[in-house]
Amino acid sequence: MHDMELRTRPPERVVVLALDGVYPFELGIPSRILGAADGHYEVLTCTVDGRPVRTSADFTIGVAHGPELLETADTVVVTSMPPAYIPAQLPDEVAAALARIRPDARIVSICTAAFVLAEAGLLDGRRATTHWQVAELFRRRFPRVDLDPDVLFVDDGRILTSAGAASGVDICLHIVRTDHGSELANSVARRCVVPPFRDGGQAQYIEQPVPVSGAASTAATRAWALERLDEPLTLSDLAGHARMSLRTFARRFGDEVGLSPGRWLIQQRVARARHLLEASDLPVDRIAAEVGFATGASLRQHLHAAIGVSPQTYRRTFQQAR
């Protein structure tokens, strides 16, 4: 999707809803990330009444729009606030603002804003996430939500939720990647000087005992594995490269990444396959071999599990844009 198409197709309108006590950092993420996506998104900000809103810092923020802007949004991002600002029940003005969102609009929450969506009933029966520090409170308040506190974000179709703070960057890059492919998402990441895709989930950020000084890391082995995704890497191969026992390596890998080595390898292979499907005309079986899946059928299975589509459908979507 390049200059000619941009002239004929208007940008997607993203409306960021700033609530009382909003974290300034999270409030700025959608504009910074989506605003760097070559004009594909128009990012605007509103409050529930059009008035300035308090932040979690020592200043307020004035906006140019009120809740009526939500009626025009293709995507709505609800940004987060400290736990002390999480309402025990949804304020009437917030409920009224959310009611303005079109039924076909995509809704995204960053961090604790998942409480707002859940209180509005938007997450009932859905898989979702939030900051790990408030996960138990969330689970007690909203038992009908399938909470996964270990991931950085959850894409459940029309509604997406992300974990704490910087995971707002991850979910915005995911939106770019889903809408326009990994090439543009990687370009946005480079411009914003952030990783295009972070390994693992929230588990790696949960407070852990301080490791013994001088303890070895698995980072060098992960880098080594990424250069050999086409090889049938085993846990023994990885542990041998790291010069650790199998048990020590698996434990340390999980502490650092938040995933098992096997799940991490599959995640990396799927990410590489998506890039090749977008950027090359290689047959599916060849791509499977290039990224370390034994067969094209194995690639199809893992890609469908990750993003819900076949390799052919994924390729057709993004190569039409090319």
Secondary structure, 3 states (H helix, E strand, C coil): CCHHHHHHCCCEEEEEECCCCECHHHHHHHHHHHCCCCCCEEEEEECCCCCCEEECCCCEECCCECHHHHHHCCEEEECCCCHHHCCCCCCHHHHHHHHCCCCCCEEEECHHHHHHHHHCCCCCCCEECCCHHHHHHHHHHCCCCEECCCCCEEEECCEEEECCCCHHHHHHHHHHHHHHCHHHHHHHHHHHCCCCCCCCCHHHHCCCCCCCCCCCCCHHHHHHHHCCCCCCCCHHHHHHHHCCCHHHHHHHHHHHHCCCHHHHHHHHHHHHHHHHHHHCCCCHHHHHHHHCCCCHHHHHHHHHHHHCCCHHHHHHHHHHHC
